[in-house]
Amino acid sequence: MIILGLIPVVVGIAMRKWFGERVLQRLPAHPTRLDGERFLGQLLAASSLELTPRMAKRSKLDEEEIVITRDWGEEKSIVPLAEVGLLFGLALLGKRQPELLRWREWALKFSWAFPAFLILVVIFSALVGSFVRWILPAVSVGLGVGTLVGFIAAWVEWQAATLTSQFLQSRAIIAREDDRIAISKAMRALAARHCVPGMLQLLFPEAKRVSARQREKEAS
């Protein structure tokens, strides 16, 4: 049972490594012409979405606002622009198929909450001295189920990335062709992070490391 539960986790980690981190590590490091805030403004201006753009500590998307983080808004590099583009793609997707965004939201919450709950059960059982045989298999299965549910969120974000890529291809928002291609690749790579359950994502902060490396290269 333990091995059966871990199979999806191993597959999810492999998918994240191959489709996510490997791609992010190969992105060009030169600065982009637009920062994230201007990029979002131009995306919204060229679309039919009636959303108010805003910057805050955390990103958010609802029926009235599209909120990006200050890090995304102030940086001029591929990964922050890809984060903005992915959120914009989710807004486009939500207008066409709002049920997909609801599936994504449920999947993200479940992939965090269910494995976390089982881990808390293990900790509590260890503290009270009633560690039983079924706990480790249950945690393994919980992580496996969380991974499978996370695939739903990744699939929805891949659809969003495709929409933004098509949107950029038909408009002259990104002047450099190689930047547009890199942003499209980065959006799909960022979506792959959900192939790993929410709690385990804390072990893979690859996007932040890539952004830091890009800033170092730009400064040198």
Sequence and secondary structure as in RCSB ss.txt:
>XXXX:A:sequence
MIILGLIPVVVGIAMRKWFGERVLQRLPAHPTRLDGERFLGQLLAASSLELTPRMAKRSKLDEEEIVITRDWGEE
KSIVPLAEVGLLFGLALLGKRQPELLRWREWALKFSWAFPAFLILVVIFSALVGSFVRWILPAVSVGLGVGTLVG
FIAAWVEWQAATLTSQFLQSRAIIAREDDRIAISKAMRALAARHCVPGMLQLLFPEAKRVSARQREKEAS
>XXXX:A:secstr
 HHHHHHHHHHHHHHIIIIIIHHHHTS  S  SS HHHHHHHHHHTSS   EEEEESS EE SSEEEEEHHHHH 
 SHHHHHHHHHHHHHHHHHHH HHHHHHHHHHHHHHHHHHHHHHHHHHHHHHHT   TTHHHHHHHHHHHHHHHH
HHHHHHHHHHHHHHHHHHHTS SS  HHHHHHHHHHHHHHHGGGGS TGGGGG  HHHHHHHHHHHHHH 
